């Protein structure tokens, strides 16, 4: 087949978790970083390693890389020197005795139920039986006084086994033995399970580095703490896509331009520290872009970025006459050398939300059919690029066996398809396109092409107002030269965590109450920590809950985002 009749395809997986640590104490308040690491990040690497013809772009949030590194060090220190683990769930796994208080026992039981009920819990009869008892105990907490250590020990082991990557379950003899044992787990069993977790975390980043070194993977990065750059620069840009959107009452984010630059620069530095080279591409948090964002990324040395398909659609709708360019290619803003790619929302969402209900072979066949239709629809003799960009972690727990069969078939069939070529964004750039030009962008994100997921709701706006108060305090203290260099760096880091996108995502009535409660508490803690580092009194309102979710909890109760 002629090279010009090949459809090029990028599979871009975004690996992202917010900072779950209390940066003052080092204690983790939610376990999702290490749980996704042992389930999803390890599986995604293993599937690529198993199919040498497969290609993908892997994008990391810098604060995720740092947390993986920290968890790995914690486990090494516990195994070698007995130092305390700073995650309650992980520590409970290897705690010799059971918590004395009924409240702590209840929290532990609830934590061990945070898994997809259908795919992770009910898959194993032993875990399902324990979960039935645990459900009863949640409704009858007085019964926890009669629960013995063996019950909690077995429940903890099964929770971690259920969160273990499918490739690990199939390839590690220790995990196979624990799965086969089913009950009666000893302290030595739990210690061995922690050793496996530690090995996964210790080797994870190096596995991706090796995939990049052999050309199978392009690694890219997001701004440091995953902030939405356009909103840091100007809340008003959100009205480009929703003219009547309600905005925070605090006015523009103070010093937003310098903060956006800080996140971009520190994201690049963090990437270089972990991987030893500079990233060519940047997935901006939430795919949030506007004209000024592209200029900032270009000035900092990035060659490509990406966003949602609706951003392109909105931008093309506002262009002056003429024929609309093909959307399956790279785009450049007039006067800017940075190339911007736009995700095919329909295909990405099929993988994220629909194919988990299908037989894996049927799902892959349907995706390929869709891709072949695109190839046949584009102008003959042209080379085009389809971008599938999505979260690399949250979809798979909805699939049988953590997406094992789907991902294996996906890479196998695409890797040898005569009309579809897996590639990377930088390889596309090196082949010089094709590219189309856009006069200006309509600011937006991957969700609906707007910023309404992070701004506009009264609770979201209130969170921004609280952040603006804290930033104004930070600016006053810094301007008065009240901090030495060490404390200034701590304050700057703490501020960055407060600027992350996830806090605003979760606030609002439509989200599950349990998730909103956790993120409300952690957000207010982060703001309070910033005031403490600045040696300033925190506002009284930080002691009060300000947002309550009312949506249905996700299956299994796990706090998840189905996002890129």
RAKA-V320145 format. One line per field, one symbol per residue. ss: DSSP state (A for helix, B for strand, O for the rest). Layout:
ss->???
This chain:
ss->OOAAAOBBBBBBBBBOOOOOBOOOOOOBOOOAAAAAAAAAAAAAAAAAAAOOOOOBBBBBOAAAAAAAAAAAAAAAAAAAAOOOOOBAAAAAAOOOOOOOOAAAAAAAAAAOOOOOAAAAAOOOAAAAAAAAAAAAAAAOAAAAAAOOAAAAAAAAAAAAAAOOOAAAAAAOAAAAAAAAAOOOOOAAAAAAAAAAAAAAAAAAAAAAAAAAAOOOBBBBBOOOOOOOAAAAAOAAAAAAOOOOOOOOOOOOOOOAAAAAAAAAAAAAAAAAAAAOOOOOBBOOAAAOBOAAAAAAAAAOOOOBBBBOAAAAAAAAAOOOOOOOOOOOOBBBBOOOOOBBBBOOAAAAAAAAAAAAAOOAAAAAAAAAAAAAAAAAAOOOOOOBBBBBBBBOOOOAAAOAAAAAAAAAAAAAAAAOOOOBBBOOAAAAAAOOOOBBBBOOOOOBOOOOOOOOOOOOOAAAAAAAAAAAAAAAAAAAAAAOOOOOAAAAAAAAAAAAAAOOOAAAAAOOOOOBAAAAAAAAAAAAAAAAAAAAAOOOOOOAAAAOOOOOOOBOOOAAAOOOOOOO
